[in-house]
Amino acid sequence: MKKIFVILQFALLAISAGAQTMEDALTFGENRYYGTARTIGMGNAVTAVGGDLGSININPAGSAVAGYSQFTVSPGFAISGTPAYYSPSYNYNDGPSYGGSVSETAPRFNLPNLGLTLRFETGNRVGLKSYTFGIVSNQTNNYVNKVVAHGQSYGSSMTTAMAVNATNNGLPGDVLYRYSSPYNSGYYWNDVAAYWGGLINYNADTDEFYGSAEAISTDAQGNVSYVSTGTLNQGITQTILGSKNDFVMNLGLNYNDKLFIGFNLGIPVFNYKYSSLYKETPTDTYDFPTTVAYIGSKTGEYVTEDTEYAGSSYLYEYTSRGTGIYAKVGAIWLPTPGLRLAAAIQSPTYYTVSDKWNIGVNTYYTTAEEGYSDSPIGEGYYSYTAPYSFNLGAAYTFGAAGMLSVDYELTDYSIMKFSSAEYDTYADDSYYQVNRLNKLFCGVSHQLRIGAEYRPMPFLALRAGYNITTSPERYYEGVDSDVYAADYDYNFNAYENGSLSLGNKKSVNNPVRALSLGFGVSSTGAFYADFAIRRTAYSSMYYSPYSSYMDDYSSPLVKYDRRVWDVVATFGWRF
């Protein structure tokens, strides 16, 4: 079976819960342009069109095209619909076996555009004829999404996966009562929270951890193993909120009504909140006898007790906020009547980012006390360099009847980089590993945008647009199996020292497609209004709620297909 790129929710969270990943870099670096209803209706194929405040983020020269000052406000409504499929643990050779889908929606009101431009005439008959100043806010990404999936698994449990991690990471068995609080233990929080919250237990005889959904089994020869002999109902709820907006200060210059040049100083701001709640419960608790150790809440004494596992939950919450800065320059040229050619280039964006995260664990038993652990709120601060981009555009106007526009945009994600002010060299850089993944497993993304506008009447415009964006992710075609970022991350030292090698680099085939329709009406006065609807379809995504720990069998796999519908109205005034 061709290997699927899987986001391992716990593995890639970083063992210390707050570390950054390649997925974070891609999420914060991507632009999914919004803007006004006109630009959205034309599929954002407006690099060579200009004249609209939604086009300024794509090409700064667009502000100089309009022969007037203008103000626009664009309220919008977005709804993310996501069907998800759950596959229990499966044999690697056979592949996943998904059950029926569970569909969830996540609606949000937003403000895709708000802006003002002021045009000033120079009075010159040739040369610089006018210049424009603008302050514009355009939304450049919408993160809102909700995924719900559930199924039944026999023999695979998150508690076992957490136990294997704790054993491999060297968590001491007496950490439960060595410290008065887990907050000062100094060990990985995933492990500590799992132990203090009762997800895992410790066997002093073998110096190993085992999951609360497992029982200790000893054969006639005295060999100890851990077994889970029942069926678990498993469910995952993943919720994402937030958006990214670019606040732009713009200068546009008009030379002879033929050449338009623009400059942007952009200040992007993003707010991203991720929450993942995983639950599992036995179909029959008698199938899950276990022995737990805890400090009694009433007596304060260390207690061991034989009981049955009745279920557990693991909550992970992560919030990231970033503010950046970039520069962008663009031009639009009218070489012949009707034809427009354009180009724009944007510098890398330099962000300052702050993160917060926390973990909450609950474990339930038929007789023993409930296990509970809530981590302190972790905080982190770092810098992040987002990709640069380059735009080309061409448009042709058919007099007053309408226009056709085509755009191409290139974005280089291989330059993405996390950094800290505390480190000056890669040798001392705690982000070295994730930056290597960024460089090796991210590349150039290509976007093609096509837009059309038709005016059947002077006051009415009908619009349509389409765009497709290729994935920036890469993998390597190996001899025995393909190598993805998760593989390299898991065997990082072996790949870095040459013990393992990569094959030929290939592009991950996960395009994003968007189709839009819209219309606009103009009055004989200053007022105008535009309306648009857009459907964006993302390629299937995959992730595991916990890491795989068996040689032949994978942990459960969730597949989901995100679809986003956007409805936007723009109200504008020319003056």
C-alpha positions as CSV (number, residue, x, y, z in Angstrom):
1,M,0.0,0.0,0.0
2,K,1.3,3.5,-0.8
3,K,2.1,5.1,2.4
4,I,-0.1,8.0,3.5
5,F,1.3,11.2,5.1
6,V,-0.2,11.1,8.6
7,I,-0.2,13.9,11.2
8,L,0.6,12.1,14.4
9,Q,-1.3,14.2,16.9
10,F,0.8,13.2,19.9
11,A,4.1,12.5,18.2
12,L,4.2,15.8,16.4
13,L,2.9,17.8,19.3
14,A,6.4,17.6,20.5
15,I,7.0,15.6,23.6
16,S,7.2,18.8,25.6
17,A,3.8,19.9,24.4
18,G,4.7,23.4,23.2
19,A,7.3,22.8,20.5
20,Q,6.7,24.0,17.0
21,T,6.3,21.7,14.1
22,M,6.4,21.8,10.3
23,E,2.6,21.7,10.3
24,D,2.6,24.9,12.3
25,A,5.0,26.5,9.8
26,L,2.7,25.6,6.9
27,T,-0.4,26.7,8.7
28,F,0.9,30.1,9.6
29,G,2.7,30.7,6.3
30,E,-0.2,29.9,3.9
31,N,-2.3,32.6,2.3
32,R,-5.9,31.8,1.4
33,Y,-6.9,35.2,0.0
34,Y,-10.2,36.8,0.9
35,G,-10.7,40.6,0.2
36,T,-13.8,42.3,-1.3
37,A,-16.7,40.4,-2.8
38,R,-15.5,41.6,-6.3
39,T,-12.0,40.0,-5.9
40,I,-13.5,36.8,-4.3
41,G,-16.1,36.6,-7.1
42,M,-13.3,36.7,-9.7
43,G,-11.3,34.0,-7.9
44,N,-8.7,36.6,-6.7
45,A,-7.3,36.7,-10.2
46,V,-6.7,40.4,-9.9
47,T,-2.9,40.9,-10.1
48,A,-3.4,42.8,-13.4
49,V,-6.9,44.2,-12.7
50,G,-6.5,46.5,-9.8
51,G,-8.9,49.3,-8.9
52,D,-10.4,47.4,-6.0
53,L,-9.3,47.4,-2.3
54,G,-9.3,43.6,-2.3
55,S,-6.6,43.6,-4.9
56,I,-4.1,45.6,-2.9
57,N,-2.7,42.7,-0.9
58,I,-2.1,40.8,-4.1
59,N,-0.7,43.7,-6.1
60,P,0.0,47.0,-4.4
61,A,-0.2,48.8,-7.7
62,G,-4.0,48.1,-7.7
63,S,-4.7,51.2,-5.6
64,A,-3.3,53.5,-8.3
65,V,-5.6,52.2,-11.1
66,A,-8.8,53.6,-9.6
67,G,-9.6,57.1,-10.7
68,Y,-11.2,58.1,-7.3
69,S,-10.9,57.7,-3.6
70,Q,-13.0,55.0,-2.0
71,F,-14.0,53.3,1.2
72,T,-15.2,49.7,1.5
73,V,-16.5,47.4,4.2
74,S,-17.1,43.7,3.6
75,P,-18.9,41.6,6.2
76,G,-18.9,37.9,5.6
77,F,-20.0,34.5,6.8
78,A,-17.9,31.3,6.5
79,I,-19.0,27.8,7.3
80,S,-16.6,24.9,7.3
81,G,-18.2,21.5,6.7
82,T,-16.0,18.4,7.4
83,P,-17.0,14.7,7.0
84,A,-14.6,12.5,8.9
85,Y,-14.0,8.7,8.8
86,Y,-12.5,6.5,11.5
87,S,-10.4,3.4,10.9
88,P,-9.5,1.3,14.0
89,S,-6.1,-0.3,14.3
90,Y,-5.2,-2.1,11.1
91,N,-2.5,-4.2,9.6
92,Y,0.0,-2.1,7.6
93,N,-0.2,-4.5,4.6
94,D,-4.0,-4.3,4.4
95,G,-4.4,-0.6,4.9
96,P,-7.1,1.3,6.8
97,S,-10.8,0.2,6.9
98,Y,-13.0,3.3,7.4
99,G,-16.5,3.2,8.8
100,G,-19.3,5.6,8.0
101,S,-18.6,9.3,8.0
102,V,-19.6,11.8,10.7
103,S,-20.1,15.4,9.4
104,E,-19.6,18.5,11.4
105,T,-20.0,22.2,10.6
106,A,-18.3,25.2,12.1
107,P,-19.9,28.6,11.1
108,R,-18.3,32.0,11.8
109,F,-19.0,35.6,11.0
110,N,-16.0,37.5,9.8
111,L,-14.8,40.7,8.1
112,P,-12.8,39.8,5.0
113,N,-12.2,43.5,4.0
114,L,-12.1,47.0,5.5
115,G,-10.3,49.8,3.8
116,L,-9.8,53.3,2.7
117,T,-7.8,54.8,-0.2
118,L,-7.3,58.5,-0.9
119,R,-6.3,59.6,-4.4
120,F,-4.5,62.9,-5.1
121,E,-4.0,64.5,-8.5
122,T,-0.6,66.1,-9.2
123,G,-1.9,68.3,-12.1
124,N,0.9,67.0,-14.4
125,R,-0.1,66.2,-18.0
126,V,2.7,63.7,-18.3
127,G,4.8,61.7,-15.8
128,L,3.3,61.2,-12.4
129,K,-0.3,62.1,-12.8
130,S,-1.7,61.0,-9.4
131,Y,-0.8,59.1,-6.3
132,T,-2.8,57.2,-3.8
133,F,-2.5,56.5,-0.1
134,G,-4.4,53.6,1.5
135,I,-4.9,51.7,4.7
136,V,-6.5,48.3,4.1
137,S,-7.3,45.2,6.1
138,N,-7.8,42.0,4.1
139,Q,-8.3,38.5,5.5
140,T,-5.7,36.1,4.2
141,N,-6.7,32.8,5.9
142,N,-9.5,31.2,7.8
143,Y,-8.6,28.4,10.2
144,V,-12.1,27.5,11.5
145,N,-12.8,23.8,11.3
146,K,-14.3,21.0,13.4
147,V,-13.7,17.3,13.0
148,V,-15.6,14.5,14.9
149,A,-14.8,10.9,14.3
150,H,-15.5,7.7,16.3
151,G,-15.2,3.9,16.0
152,Q,-14.5,0.7,17.8
153,S,-11.0,-0.8,18.3
154,Y,-9.9,-4.2,19.7
155,G,-6.5,-4.4,21.2
156,S,-5.4,-0.8,20.6
157,S,-5.6,1.9,23.2
158,M,-4.3,5.4,23.8
159,T,-3.3,4.3,27.3
160,T,-0.9,1.7,25.9
161,A,0.6,4.2,23.5
162,M,1.2,6.6,26.4
163,A,2.7,3.8,28.5
164,V,5.2,2.9,25.8
165,N,6.2,6.5,25.4
166,A,6.7,7.0,29.2
167,T,8.9,3.8,29.4
168,N,10.9,4.9,26.4
169,N,11.3,8.4,27.7
170,G,12.7,7.2,31.0
171,L,9.9,8.4,33.3
172,P,10.7,7.1,36.8
173,G,8.2,4.9,38.4
174,D,8.2,6.8,41.7
175,V,7.4,10.2,40.2
176,L,3.8,9.7,41.5
177,Y,4.9,10.3,45.1
178,R,8.4,11.7,44.7
179,Y,7.0,15.2,44.3
180,S,4.3,17.0,46.1
181,S,3.2,18.4,42.7
182,P,3.9,17.2,39.2
183,Y,4.6,20.8,38.2
184,N,8.2,20.6,39.3
185,S,9.1,17.1,38.1
186,G,11.1,18.2,35.1
187,Y,9.9,15.3,32.9
188,Y,7.9,15.4,29.7
189,W,4.4,16.7,30.3
190,N,2.7,14.1,28.1
191,D,4.2,11.4,30.4
192,V,3.7,13.1,33.7
193,A,0.1,14.1,32.9
194,A,-0.6,10.5,31.7
195,Y,0.7,9.1,35.0
196,W,-0.8,11.6,37.4
197,G,-4.1,11.4,35.5
198,G,-4.2,7.6,35.7
199,L,-3.9,6.8,32.0
200,I,-0.8,4.7,32.7
201,N,0.4,2.6,35.7
202,Y,3.8,1.4,36.8
203,N,5.0,-2.2,37.3
204,A,7.9,-2.1,39.7
205,D,8.8,-5.8,39.0
206,T,9.6,-5.0,35.4
207,D,10.3,-1.3,35.7
208,E,7.8,-0.6,32.9
209,F,4.6,1.3,32.5
210,Y,1.4,-0.2,31.2
211,G,-1.9,1.3,30.1
212,S,-5.0,1.4,32.3
213,A,-6.8,-0.5,29.6
214,E,-4.3,-3.4,30.0
215,A,-3.9,-6.1,32.6
216,I,-0.7,-7.7,33.8
217,S,-0.3,-11.3,32.6
218,T,2.4,-13.7,33.7
219,D,2.9,-17.1,32.0
220,A,4.2,-20.3,33.5
221,Q,7.8,-19.3,32.8
222,G,7.3,-16.0,34.7
223,N,7.3,-13.8,31.6
224,V,5.3,-10.7,32.1
225,S,3.1,-9.2,29.3
226,Y,0.4,-6.7,29.2
227,V,-2.9,-7.6,27.5
228,S,-6.1,-5.8,26.5
229,T,-8.8,-8.3,25.7
230,G,-11.9,-6.1,25.0
231,T,-13.4,-3.7,22.6
232,L,-13.0,0.1,23.1
233,N,-15.4,2.8,21.9
234,Q,-13.1,5.6,20.7
235,G,-13.9,9.1,19.7
236,I,-12.0,12.3,18.8
237,T,-13.2,15.9,18.6
238,Q,-10.8,18.4,17.0
239,T,-11.8,22.1,17.0
240,I,-9.8,24.9,15.3
241,L,-10.6,28.6,15.5
242,G,-8.9,31.7,14.3
243,S,-7.9,33.6,11.2
244,K,-5.1,35.7,9.7
245,N,-5.5,39.3,8.6
246,D,-3.1,41.6,6.7
247,F,-3.1,45.2,7.7
248,V,-1.5,47.1,4.8
249,M,-0.2,50.7,4.4
250,N,-0.2,51.3,0.7
251,L,1.3,53.9,-1.7
252,G,0.2,53.8,-5.4
253,L,1.7,55.8,-8.2
254,N,0.1,56.5,-11.6
255,Y,2.4,57.4,-14.5
256,N,0.6,58.6,-17.7
257,D,-2.3,56.2,-17.0
258,K,-0.1,53.5,-18.5
259,L,2.2,52.4,-15.7
260,F,1.0,51.9,-12.1
261,I,3.5,51.1,-9.3
262,G,2.6,50.3,-5.8
263,F,4.3,49.6,-2.4
264,N,2.9,47.9,0.6
265,L,4.1,47.7,4.2
266,G,2.2,44.8,5.5
267,I,1.5,43.8,9.1
268,P,-0.1,40.4,9.2
269,V,-1.7,39.2,12.5
270,F,-2.9,35.7,13.1
271,N,-4.8,34.1,16.0
272,Y,-4.9,30.2,16.0
273,K,-6.6,28.1,18.6
274,Y,-6.5,24.3,18.5
275,S,-8.3,21.9,20.8
276,S,-8.3,18.1,20.7
277,L,-10.4,15.9,23.0
278,Y,-9.9,12.1,22.7
279,K,-12.1,9.7,24.6
280,E,-12.3,5.9,25.0
281,T,-14.7,3.7,27.0
282,P,-15.0,-0.1,27.2
283,T,-18.0,-1.8,25.7
284,D,-17.8,-4.0,28.8
285,T,-15.6,-3.0,31.8
286,Y,-15.2,-6.7,32.9
287,D,-12.9,-7.1,29.9
288,F,-10.5,-4.5,31.4
289,P,-9.3,-5.6,34.8
290,T,-6.3,-3.5,36.0
291,T,-4.3,-2.5,39.0
292,V,-3.9,1.2,39.7
293,A,-1.7,3.2,42.1
294,Y,-2.6,6.6,43.4
295,I,-2.5,8.9,46.4
296,G,-5.9,8.8,48.1
297,S,-7.6,12.2,48.2
298,K,-9.0,11.5,51.6
299,T,-6.1,9.7,53.3
300,G,-3.2,11.2,51.4
301,E,-1.6,7.8,51.4
302,Y,-0.1,5.8,48.5
303,V,-2.7,3.2,47.5
304,T,-2.8,0.2,45.0
305,E,-6.1,-1.2,44.1
306,D,-7.5,-3.9,41.8
307,T,-10.3,-2.5,39.7
308,E,-11.7,-2.2,36.1
309,Y,-10.9,0.4,33.6
310,A,-14.1,2.4,32.8
311,G,-12.8,5.0,30.3
312,S,-10.5,8.0,29.9
313,S,-10.1,11.3,28.1
314,Y,-7.2,13.4,27.0
315,L,-7.5,17.1,26.2
316,Y,-4.8,19.1,24.5
317,E,-5.3,22.9,23.9
318,Y,-2.9,25.1,22.0
319,T,-3.2,28.8,21.2
320,S,-0.8,30.8,19.0
321,R,-0.7,34.5,18.2
322,G,1.6,36.2,15.9
323,T,2.4,39.6,14.5
324,G,4.6,40.1,11.5
325,I,6.0,42.5,9.0
326,Y,6.8,42.4,5.3
327,A,7.3,44.6,2.2
328,K,5.7,44.2,-1.2
329,V,6.1,46.0,-4.5
330,G,4.1,45.6,-7.7
331,A,3.4,47.1,-11.1
332,I,0.6,47.1,-13.7
333,W,1.4,48.1,-17.3
334,L,-1.0,48.8,-20.1
335,P,1.0,48.3,-23.3
336,T,-2.0,48.4,-25.7
337,P,-5.6,49.2,-25.3
338,G,-7.4,46.5,-23.4
339,L,-4.3,44.5,-22.4
340,R,-2.9,44.7,-18.9
341,L,0.3,42.9,-17.7
342,A,1.4,42.9,-14.0
343,A,3.9,41.5,-11.5
344,A,4.4,41.7,-7.8
345,I,6.9,40.3,-5.3
346,Q,6.5,40.0,-1.5
347,S,9.4,39.7,0.9
348,P,9.5,36.9,3.5
349,T,7.4,37.8,6.5
350,Y,9.1,38.1,9.9
351,Y,6.8,37.1,12.8
352,T,7.0,37.4,16.6
353,V,4.9,34.6,18.0
354,S,3.6,33.7,21.4
355,D,2.1,30.3,22.3
356,K,0.1,28.9,25.2
357,W,-0.8,25.2,25.8
358,N,-2.1,22.9,28.4
359,I,-3.0,19.2,28.9
360,G,-5.9,17.7,30.9
361,V,-6.3,14.0,31.7
362,N,-9.2,12.1,33.3
363,T,-9.3,8.3,33.9
364,Y,-12.3,6.4,35.3
365,Y,-12.5,3.1,37.1
366,T,-15.4,1.0,38.4
367,T,-14.2,1.2,42.0
368,A,-11.0,3.2,42.4
369,E,-10.9,7.0,42.6
370,E,-11.0,8.9,39.4
371,G,-7.6,9.9,38.0
372,Y,-7.1,13.5,37.1
373,S,-4.3,15.7,36.0
374,D,-4.2,19.2,34.7
375,S,-0.9,20.7,33.5
376,P,0.1,24.3,34.1
377,I,-0.4,26.6,31.2
378,G,2.8,26.5,29.3
379,E,4.1,29.6,27.4
380,G,6.6,30.1,24.7
381,Y,7.9,32.9,22.5
382,Y,9.8,32.6,19.3
383,S,10.4,34.1,15.8
384,Y,9.1,32.6,12.6
385,T,10.1,33.5,9.0
386,A,7.3,32.9,6.5
387,P,7.7,32.3,2.7
388,Y,8.2,35.0,0.1
389,S,5.9,35.0,-2.9
390,F,5.9,36.2,-6.6
391,N,2.9,37.0,-8.7
392,L,2.4,37.4,-12.5
393,G,-0.9,38.5,-14.0
394,A,-2.5,39.3,-17.4
395,A,-5.9,40.7,-18.0
396,Y,-7.8,41.8,-21.1
397,T,-10.8,44.1,-21.1
398,F,-13.4,43.9,-23.8
399,G,-14.4,47.5,-23.7
400,A,-17.3,48.1,-21.3
401,A,-18.5,44.5,-21.8
402,G,-16.2,42.9,-19.3
403,M,-12.8,41.3,-18.8
404,L,-10.8,38.0,-18.5
405,S,-7.9,37.7,-16.0
406,V,-5.3,35.0,-15.3
407,D,-2.8,35.0,-12.4
408,Y,0.1,32.8,-11.4
409,E,1.6,32.9,-7.9
410,L,4.7,31.1,-6.7
411,T,5.4,30.7,-2.9
412,D,8.6,29.2,-1.6
413,Y,8.0,27.3,1.7
414,S,11.5,25.8,1.9
415,I,12.8,29.0,3.6
416,M,10.4,28.8,6.6
417,K,12.4,28.9,9.8
418,F,11.8,29.1,13.5
419,S,14.3,30.9,15.7
420,S,14.9,32.1,19.1
421,A,16.7,35.3,20.2
422,E,18.6,33.1,22.7
423,Y,20.5,31.2,20.0
424,D,22.8,32.7,17.3
425,T,23.9,29.6,15.5
426,Y,22.3,26.4,14.3
427,A,24.7,24.5,16.5
428,D,22.9,25.8,19.6
429,D,19.5,26.1,18.0
430,S,16.7,24.2,19.6
431,Y,14.7,24.6,16.4
432,Y,17.3,22.9,14.3
433,Q,15.4,19.7,13.8
434,V,12.1,21.2,12.7
435,N,13.9,23.7,10.4
436,R,15.6,20.7,8.7
437,L,12.2,19.3,8.1
438,N,11.0,22.6,6.7
439,K,13.9,22.7,4.3
440,L,13.8,19.0,3.2
441,F,10.1,18.4,3.1
442,C,8.7,21.7,1.9
443,G,9.1,23.3,-1.5
444,V,7.5,25.6,-3.9
445,S,3.7,25.9,-4.1
446,H,2.1,27.0,-7.4
447,Q,-1.3,28.7,-7.6
448,L,-3.3,29.4,-10.8
449,R,-6.2,31.8,-10.6
450,I,-8.7,32.5,-13.4
451,G,-11.4,35.2,-13.2
452,A,-14.0,36.7,-15.5
453,E,-16.4,39.7,-15.3
454,Y,-19.3,40.3,-17.7
455,R,-21.5,43.4,-17.8
456,P,-24.8,42.8,-19.5
457,M,-26.0,46.2,-18.3
458,P,-23.9,49.3,-17.3
459,F,-25.0,49.0,-13.7
460,L,-24.7,45.2,-13.3
461,A,-21.6,42.9,-13.3
462,L,-21.6,39.1,-13.2
463,R,-18.4,37.4,-12.1
464,A,-16.9,33.9,-11.8
465,G,-13.5,32.6,-10.7
466,Y,-11.5,29.4,-10.2
467,N,-8.2,28.7,-8.6
468,I,-6.0,25.7,-7.8
469,T,-3.1,25.6,-5.4
470,T,-0.5,22.8,-5.3
471,S,0.8,21.4,-2.0
472,P,4.2,22.7,-0.8
473,E,4.8,19.4,1.0
474,R,7.4,16.9,-0.4
475,Y,8.3,13.3,0.3
476,Y,11.1,11.0,-0.9
477,E,10.6,7.9,-3.0
478,G,12.7,5.3,-1.3
479,V,13.7,1.8,-2.3
480,D,11.6,-0.1,0.3
481,S,9.1,2.6,1.3
482,D,8.5,6.3,0.8
483,V,10.0,8.7,3.4
484,Y,7.7,11.5,4.8
485,A,8.4,14.2,7.2
486,A,7.1,12.1,10.1
487,D,9.5,9.3,9.2
488,Y,12.5,11.6,9.1
489,D,11.5,13.3,12.3
490,Y,11.1,9.9,14.1
491,N,14.6,8.6,12.8
492,F,16.2,12.0,12.7
493,N,19.7,11.1,13.9
494,A,19.9,8.1,11.6
495,Y,19.1,10.2,8.5
496,E,21.3,13.0,9.6
497,N,24.4,10.8,10.2
498,G,23.8,8.9,6.9
499,S,22.7,5.6,8.4
500,L,19.5,6.0,6.6
501,S,19.2,7.8,3.2
502,L,16.5,9.6,1.2
503,G,15.5,8.8,-2.3
504,N,14.2,11.1,-5.0
505,K,12.2,14.1,-3.9
506,K,8.5,14.0,-5.0
507,S,5.6,16.4,-4.6
508,V,2.7,15.5,-2.4
509,N,-0.5,15.5,-4.5
510,N,-2.8,17.5,-2.3
511,P,-4.2,20.4,-4.2
512,V,-6.7,23.0,-2.9
513,R,-9.4,24.1,-5.3
514,A,-11.8,27.0,-5.1
515,L,-14.8,28.0,-7.3
516,S,-16.5,31.3,-6.9
517,L,-19.5,33.3,-8.3
518,G,-20.6,36.9,-7.7
519,F,-22.3,40.0,-9.0
520,G,-22.0,43.7,-8.4
521,V,-24.4,46.7,-8.8
522,S,-23.4,50.3,-9.1
523,S,-25.6,53.4,-8.6
524,T,-25.4,56.6,-10.5
525,G,-23.9,58.2,-7.4
526,A,-21.1,57.2,-5.1
527,F,-22.5,54.0,-3.7
528,Y,-21.8,50.4,-5.1
529,A,-22.3,46.9,-3.7
530,D,-20.8,43.5,-4.6
531,F,-21.7,40.0,-3.5
532,A,-19.9,36.7,-3.8
533,I,-20.0,33.1,-2.8
534,R,-17.0,30.7,-2.8
535,R,-16.5,27.0,-2.2
536,T,-13.0,25.9,-1.3
537,A,-12.3,22.1,-1.3
538,Y,-9.2,20.8,0.5
539,S,-7.7,17.4,-0.2
540,S,-8.1,14.6,2.2
541,M,-6.1,14.9,5.4
542,Y,-5.1,12.1,7.8
543,Y,-4.1,12.0,11.4
544,S,-3.8,9.5,14.3
545,P,-5.2,10.3,17.7
546,Y,-2.2,8.6,19.3
547,S,1.1,7.2,18.1
548,S,1.5,3.6,16.8
549,Y,3.3,1.3,19.2
550,M,2.9,-2.2,17.5
551,D,5.2,-3.5,14.9
552,D,2.5,-4.9,12.5
553,Y,-0.5,-2.8,13.4
554,S,-1.2,0.9,13.2
555,S,-3.1,3.0,15.7
556,P,-6.5,4.3,14.6
557,L,-6.5,6.6,11.6
558,V,-8.9,9.6,11.0
559,K,-9.5,10.8,7.4
560,Y,-11.4,14.1,6.9
561,D,-12.3,16.2,3.9
562,R,-12.7,19.9,4.6
563,R,-15.0,22.1,2.6
564,V,-15.4,25.9,3.3
565,W,-18.2,28.0,2.0
566,D,-17.8,31.8,2.1
567,V,-20.5,34.4,1.5
568,V,-19.3,38.0,1.3
569,A,-21.0,41.3,0.7
570,T,-19.0,44.5,0.0
571,F,-20.5,48.0,0.4
572,G,-18.4,50.8,-1.1
573,W,-18.4,54.5,-1.6
574,R,-16.4,56.5,-4.2
575,F,-15.5,60.1,-3.6
